[in-house]
Amino acid sequence: MRIAFYRKINLELILWPTGLLLLFLMQPDTQGPSWCLFKNAGLPFCPGCGLGHGIHYFLHGQFKASLHHHWLAPAVTVILVHRIIQLARLQYESIKQL
């Protein structure tokens, strides 16, 4: 029974909450290397720049700062939380069938 349970774990259900947790715990005020592929390639424009900081501030309830960093941050956060809930329900149903 244990082996069947581990085979049925949805990888997406591990990755999205981990990503949101890391964004929640990040320190956006510190300077560090950029993970942006566009910035590292020397391109001046990146459509996603500021999204991680925006999600961080949204998760901390700082809505003005969130919108300042990226206007889609609140929507992306809500969509990701909805997706996590959806995946958790599916995971629960699959475990319940074992």
C-alpha positions in Angstrom: 0.0 0.0 0.0 2.8 2.5 0.8 4.5 2.0 -2.6 1.2 2.6 -4.4 0.7 5.8 -2.4 4.2 7.2 -3.4 3.6 6.4 -7.0 0.4 8.4 -7.0 1.8 11.6 -5.5 1.4 14.5 -8.0 4.7 16.3 -8.5 2.8 19.5 -9.3 1.3 19.3 -5.8 4.8 19.4 -4.4 6.2 22.1 -6.7 3.6 24.9 -6.4 3.4 25.0 -2.6 7.2 24.8 -2.4 7.5 27.7 -4.8 4.9 29.8 -2.9 6.6 29.0 0.4 10.0 30.0 -1.0 8.5 33.2 -2.3 6.9 33.9 1.1 10.3 33.3 2.9 12.4 35.3 0.4 14.0 38.6 1.3 13.3 40.9 -1.6 15.2 43.8 -0.1 18.6 42.1 -0.3 20.7 42.3 -3.4 21.7 39.0 -5.0 22.2 37.4 -8.3 19.3 37.6 -10.7 17.5 34.4 -11.8 15.9 36.2 -14.7 16.9 34.6 -18.0 16.1 37.8 -20.0 18.2 40.0 -17.7 21.1 37.5 -17.8 20.9 37.3 -21.6 21.3 41.1 -21.7 17.7 41.8 -22.9 16.3 45.1 -21.6 12.7 43.9 -21.2 11.3 41.0 -19.3 7.5 40.6 -18.9 7.9 38.7 -15.7 10.3 40.9 -13.9 9.0 41.8 -10.4 6.5 39.0 -10.3 8.3 37.1 -7.6 8.6 40.2 -5.5 5.0 41.0 -6.1 3.9 37.6 -5.0 6.0 37.9 -1.9 4.4 41.2 -0.9 0.9 39.9 -1.8 1.4 36.8 0.5 2.5 39.2 3.3 -0.7 41.4 2.8 1.2 44.4 1.3 -1.1 44.8 -1.6 0.1 48.2 -2.8 3.7 47.0 -2.9 2.6 43.9 -4.7 0.9 45.9 -7.4 3.9 48.2 -7.6 6.2 45.3 -8.4 4.0 43.5 -10.9 0.3 44.2 -11.7 -0.4 40.5 -12.2 1.1 39.3 -8.9 -2.3 39.2 -7.0 -4.0 37.3 -9.9 -1.1 34.8 -10.2 -1.1 34.2 -6.5 -4.9 33.5 -6.4 -4.6 31.2 -9.4 -1.7 29.2 -7.9 -3.6 28.8 -4.6 -6.7 27.7 -6.5 -4.6 25.2 -8.4 -3.0 23.8 -5.2 -6.5 23.3 -3.7 -7.6 21.6 -6.9 -4.6 19.3 -6.9 -5.0 18.5 -3.2 -8.6 17.5 -3.7 -7.6 15.2 -6.6 -4.8 13.7 -4.5 -7.1 13.1 -1.6 -9.6 11.3 -3.9 -6.9 9.1 -5.4 -5.5 8.2 -1.9 -9.0 7.5 -0.6 -9.5 4.9 -3.4 -6.5 2.9 -2.2 
